[in-house]
Amino acid sequence: GVVAEAAFWAACGDEAGDAPAPAAASNELLVDAPNDDDGARVAREVTFTLSPEKIAFVFALYPAVRRAHAAHVPRDMSEAQFW
């Protein structure tokens, strides 16, 4: 059956409000695209360095990338080829 919101939270007790919410990951590494002087996005090649922290962020955000990395590096391709 359907549980009313008030009944749900009453059944959870105080435990539900005590747990801190998990911190969301920042997506800063995904906004490296350059702008023209007027602020418009431009189509040009963008190069940036993947630090271990950025790689960990990608793996956390996209589990399929972690699985593909584990499946193919170094057996099928090098680390540099993967990225």
Buried (B, 14 or more C-beta within 10 A) or exposed (E): EEEEEEEEEEEEEEEEEEEEEEEEEEEEBEEEEEEEEEEEEEEEEEEEEEEEEBBEBBBEEEEEBBEEBEEEBEEEEEEEEEE
